[in-house]
Amino acid sequence: MTCAQPLHWTALTRSNTLSPTPSTIGRAATRALYHELALCPKPGLVTLLDSGSHRDMDAHTFMRSLFTLRSYFVAIAELGLQGADFPALERCGIQAEARMLAATRGINTHRGVIFMLGLLCAAAGALTRTNTRPSPEQLRDALRHGWGHALDARALRMPSLPGGIAARKHGLRSASTEAALAFPVLFETAVPALTAGLARGLTTQQARLDTLFHVIAVLDDSNLAHRGGLQGLRHAQQSARHFLAAGGAARADGLEAAHAIGNDFVARNLSPGGAADTLAAACWVVQLCTPCP
């Protein structure tokens, strides 16, 4: 199976300015979502070529959603720049989710990333006042300083969505808890894995694939728990650890091994949606925090 190559979006080229603006922050988020979609193979997840474990969505669904969200990431970065409180961010996210569902005819393609990447864009927006290119550490600090108490309170709410309900049922760390902790898996696993992979000469696609597996191996992915229970989550984590221990994407049969894991995930109806959101966020962080050559 041959994977399609990512398109080149010349309209979304990065700015060379030292400090990103809300507009460049938002464009980087849109580009990161496309990079996540374009990655292939991607076990159990929608790619440009197949729908993984999903019968109700495909790449076209994701593209409709993605284009709908472009203005959202700019708007929430602007709210961060303005020092908006958490209810304002939440209202912006709820409105974006409504537009997403209208574009996809009720299919949830990006609810998790609306929350995760939206918060990160707000944090980056808050940092534009410093007139310096942000670092990952500064993004985490801005998130904690700006909305930490509100995120702590949000993590204590009774969950109403399937992922949150599954996390609570199985005693897992929910997406809300990850946010309250300033996204430890993103900043302590995904971003280091992506930067290290690129630094040691992996292709962009290989580095992103290995990063996805690094995240699957450690994340309490509530989407996996919802679809496959605790057993399904642990199976996915073990599969990811074995893939990486055997050499990951760089080994001679790395893509074939990833495809085999994908076939297994589809057979088990597993889809690591939380890991996909984290990969997209890692692509965004690396774009935003790395100066252009």
C-alpha positions as CSV (number, residue, x, y, z in Angstrom):
1,M,0.0,0.0,0.0
2,T,1.5,3.3,-1.0
3,C,0.6,6.4,1.0
4,A,-0.3,9.7,-0.6
5,Q,2.2,12.5,-0.2
6,P,1.1,15.6,1.7
7,L,0.0,18.6,-0.4
8,H,2.0,21.8,-0.2
9,W,-0.2,24.7,1.1
10,T,1.7,27.7,0.0
11,A,-1.0,29.9,1.5
12,L,0.0,28.7,4.9
13,T,3.7,29.4,4.9
14,R,5.2,30.4,8.2
15,S,6.1,34.0,9.1
16,N,9.7,34.8,9.7
17,T,8.8,37.4,12.3
18,L,10.3,36.9,15.7
19,S,6.9,36.9,17.5
20,P,4.0,35.1,15.9
21,T,0.7,37.0,15.6
22,P,-2.8,35.5,16.2
23,S,-3.0,35.1,12.4
24,T,0.2,33.1,12.1
25,I,-0.7,31.1,15.3
26,G,-4.0,30.2,13.7
27,R,-2.5,29.3,10.3
28,A,0.0,27.1,12.0
29,A,-2.8,25.2,13.8
30,T,-4.7,24.6,10.5
31,R,-1.5,23.4,8.9
32,A,-0.8,21.1,11.8
33,L,-4.2,19.5,11.5
34,Y,-3.6,18.9,7.8
35,H,-0.2,17.3,8.6
36,E,-1.9,14.9,11.1
37,L,-4.5,14.0,8.5
38,A,-1.9,13.5,5.7
39,L,0.2,11.1,7.8
40,C,-0.1,7.5,6.5
41,P,-0.1,4.8,7.7
42,K,-1.8,5.8,10.9
43,P,-3.3,2.8,12.8
44,G,-7.1,3.0,13.2
45,L,-7.3,6.7,12.1
46,V,-8.6,8.5,9.1
47,T,-5.9,9.3,6.4
48,L,-6.1,10.6,2.9
49,L,-6.4,7.0,1.6
50,D,-8.7,5.2,4.1
51,S,-11.0,5.7,7.0
52,G,-9.3,3.4,9.5
53,S,-11.7,2.2,12.1
54,H,-14.3,4.8,11.2
55,R,-17.4,4.0,9.1
56,D,-19.0,7.5,9.3
57,M,-16.1,9.7,8.2
58,D,-13.3,10.0,5.6
59,A,-10.7,12.5,4.5
60,H,-13.3,14.7,2.9
61,T,-15.2,14.9,6.2
62,F,-12.0,16.0,7.9
63,M,-11.2,18.6,5.2
64,R,-14.7,20.2,5.6
65,S,-14.2,20.3,9.3
66,L,-10.6,21.7,9.0
67,F,-11.6,24.6,6.7
68,T,-14.4,25.4,9.0
69,L,-12.0,25.7,12.0
70,R,-9.5,28.1,10.3
71,S,-11.0,31.2,11.7
72,Y,-11.5,29.7,15.2
73,F,-7.8,29.2,15.9
74,V,-7.1,32.8,14.9
75,A,-10.0,34.1,17.1
76,I,-9.0,32.1,20.2
77,A,-5.4,33.3,19.8
78,E,-6.7,36.8,19.7
79,L,-8.7,36.2,22.9
80,G,-5.4,35.0,24.5
81,L,-3.7,38.2,23.4
82,Q,-6.6,40.2,25.0
83,G,-6.2,38.3,28.3
84,A,-9.8,36.8,28.0
85,D,-11.1,34.7,30.9
86,F,-11.8,31.0,30.5
87,P,-15.6,31.4,29.9
88,A,-14.8,33.5,26.9
89,L,-12.4,30.8,25.5
90,E,-15.0,28.2,26.3
91,R,-17.7,30.1,24.4
92,C,-15.4,30.4,21.4
93,G,-14.7,26.7,21.4
94,I,-18.4,25.8,21.7
95,Q,-19.2,28.0,18.7
96,A,-16.4,26.3,16.8
97,E,-17.7,22.9,17.6
98,A,-21.2,23.9,16.4
99,R,-19.7,25.0,13.1
100,M,-17.7,21.8,12.8
101,L,-20.8,19.7,13.4
102,A,-22.8,21.7,10.8
103,A,-20.0,21.2,8.2
104,T,-19.7,17.4,8.9
105,R,-23.5,16.8,9.3
106,G,-23.2,15.9,12.9
107,I,-19.9,13.9,12.8
108,N,-17.3,14.6,15.5
109,T,-14.0,15.0,13.6
110,H,-12.2,17.5,15.8
111,R,-13.9,18.0,19.1
112,G,-10.8,17.0,21.1
113,V,-8.5,19.2,19.1
114,I,-10.8,22.2,19.3
115,F,-10.3,22.0,23.1
116,M,-6.6,21.1,23.1
117,L,-5.2,23.1,20.3
118,G,-7.6,26.0,21.0
119,L,-6.2,26.3,24.5
120,L,-2.6,26.2,23.1
121,C,-3.4,28.9,20.6
122,A,-4.8,31.1,23.4
123,A,-1.6,30.5,25.4
124,A,0.5,31.5,22.3
125,G,-1.7,34.5,21.8
126,A,-1.0,35.6,25.4
127,L,2.7,35.3,24.7
128,T,2.7,37.6,21.7
129,R,3.0,40.5,24.1
130,T,6.6,39.4,24.9
131,N,7.6,40.0,21.2
132,T,9.7,36.8,21.2
133,R,9.2,33.4,19.6
134,P,7.7,31.2,22.3
135,S,9.3,28.1,23.8
136,P,7.4,25.0,24.8
137,E,8.1,25.8,28.4
138,Q,6.7,29.3,28.0
139,L,3.5,27.9,26.4
140,R,2.9,25.7,29.4
141,D,3.6,28.5,31.8
142,A,1.2,30.8,29.9
143,L,-1.5,28.1,30.0
144,R,-1.1,27.6,33.8
145,H,-0.9,31.3,34.5
146,G,-3.8,32.4,32.4
147,W,-6.3,29.7,33.0
148,G,-4.9,27.1,35.4
149,H,-7.5,27.5,38.2
150,A,-10.3,27.3,35.7
151,L,-8.9,24.2,34.1
152,D,-8.5,22.6,37.5
153,A,-12.2,23.3,38.2
154,R,-13.2,22.0,34.8
155,A,-11.4,18.7,35.4
156,L,-13.6,18.1,38.4
157,R,-16.8,18.4,36.4
158,M,-18.9,15.2,35.9
159,P,-18.2,14.1,32.3
160,S,-21.0,14.1,29.8
161,L,-19.1,13.0,26.6
162,P,-18.2,9.4,25.8
163,G,-14.5,9.8,26.2
164,G,-14.8,11.5,29.6
165,I,-17.3,8.9,30.8
166,A,-14.9,6.1,29.7
167,A,-12.0,7.8,31.5
168,R,-13.9,8.1,34.7
169,K,-15.2,4.5,34.5
170,H,-11.7,3.1,34.1
171,G,-9.8,5.5,36.4
172,L,-7.9,7.1,33.6
173,R,-6.5,10.6,33.2
174,S,-9.1,12.4,31.1
175,A,-8.5,15.1,28.5
176,S,-9.7,17.7,31.0
177,T,-7.1,16.5,33.5
178,E,-4.4,16.5,30.8
179,A,-5.3,20.2,30.2
180,A,-5.3,21.0,33.9
181,L,-1.7,19.5,34.1
182,A,-0.7,21.7,31.1
183,F,-0.6,18.7,28.7
184,P,2.3,16.6,30.1
185,V,2.1,13.9,27.4
186,L,2.3,16.6,24.7
187,F,5.2,18.5,26.2
188,E,7.1,15.7,27.9
189,T,6.6,12.9,25.3
190,A,5.3,14.1,21.9
191,V,7.3,17.3,21.3
192,P,10.6,15.7,22.5
193,A,10.0,12.6,20.3
194,L,9.2,14.8,17.2
195,T,12.2,17.1,17.6
196,A,14.5,14.1,18.4
197,G,13.3,12.2,15.3
198,L,13.9,15.2,13.0
199,A,17.3,15.9,14.6
200,R,18.5,12.3,13.9
201,G,17.6,12.5,10.3
202,L,14.3,10.8,10.0
203,T,12.0,12.1,7.3
204,T,9.1,14.3,8.4
205,Q,6.7,11.4,7.9
206,Q,8.9,8.9,9.8
207,A,9.3,11.4,12.7
208,R,5.6,12.0,12.9
209,L,4.8,8.3,12.8
210,D,7.2,7.5,15.5
211,T,5.8,10.4,17.6
212,L,2.3,9.0,17.2
213,F,3.4,5.7,18.5
214,H,5.3,7.3,21.4
215,V,2.0,9.0,22.4
216,I,-0.1,5.9,21.9
217,A,2.3,4.0,24.2
218,V,1.8,6.4,27.2
219,L,-1.4,8.3,26.8
220,D,-4.6,7.4,28.7
221,D,-6.5,7.7,25.3
222,S,-10.1,7.9,26.3
223,N,-11.2,7.3,22.7
224,L,-9.4,3.9,22.8
225,A,-11.0,3.2,26.2
226,H,-14.5,4.1,24.9
227,R,-14.2,1.9,21.8
228,G,-12.2,-1.0,23.3
229,G,-12.5,-0.8,27.0
230,L,-9.4,-0.9,29.2
231,Q,-8.3,-4.1,27.4
232,G,-8.3,-2.3,24.1
233,L,-6.4,0.7,25.5
234,R,-3.7,-1.6,27.0
235,H,-3.5,-3.6,23.8
236,A,-2.9,-0.4,21.8
237,Q,-0.2,0.8,24.2
238,Q,1.6,-2.5,24.1
239,S,1.5,-2.6,20.3
240,A,3.0,0.9,20.2
241,R,5.8,0.0,22.6
242,H,6.6,-3.1,20.6
243,F,6.7,-1.1,17.3
244,L,9.2,1.4,18.8
245,A,11.3,-1.2,20.5
246,A,11.7,-3.0,17.2
247,G,13.1,0.2,15.6
248,G,10.1,2.2,14.7
249,A,9.4,3.9,11.4
250,A,13.1,3.9,10.4
251,R,13.6,0.2,10.2
252,A,13.4,-1.5,6.8
253,D,9.9,-2.8,7.3
254,G,8.7,0.0,9.5
255,L,5.8,1.1,7.3
256,E,4.7,-2.5,6.8
257,A,4.7,-3.1,10.5
258,A,2.7,0.1,11.0
259,H,0.2,-1.1,8.4
260,A,-0.1,-4.4,10.2
261,I,-0.9,-2.7,13.5
262,G,-3.5,-0.6,11.6
263,N,-5.2,-3.8,10.3
264,D,-5.2,-5.1,13.9
265,F,-6.7,-1.9,15.2
266,V,-9.4,-1.9,12.5
267,A,-10.3,-5.5,13.4
268,R,-10.6,-4.5,17.0
269,N,-12.5,-1.2,16.2
270,L,-9.7,0.8,17.9
271,S,-9.0,4.4,17.0
272,P,-6.4,6.4,19.1
273,G,-8.1,9.8,18.5
274,G,-6.5,11.4,21.6
275,A,-3.1,10.4,20.3
276,A,-3.9,12.0,16.9
277,D,-4.9,15.2,18.6
278,T,-1.6,15.2,20.5
279,L,0.4,14.6,17.4
280,A,-1.3,17.6,15.7
281,A,-0.5,19.7,18.7
282,A,3.1,18.6,18.6
283,C,3.4,19.5,15.0
284,W,2.0,22.9,15.9
285,V,4.4,23.4,18.8
286,V,7.4,22.5,16.7
287,Q,6.3,24.9,13.9
288,L,5.6,27.8,16.3
289,C,8.7,27.4,18.5
290,T,11.3,26.7,15.7
291,P,12.7,29.7,13.8
292,C,12.5,29.5,10.1
293,P,15.9,28.9,8.3
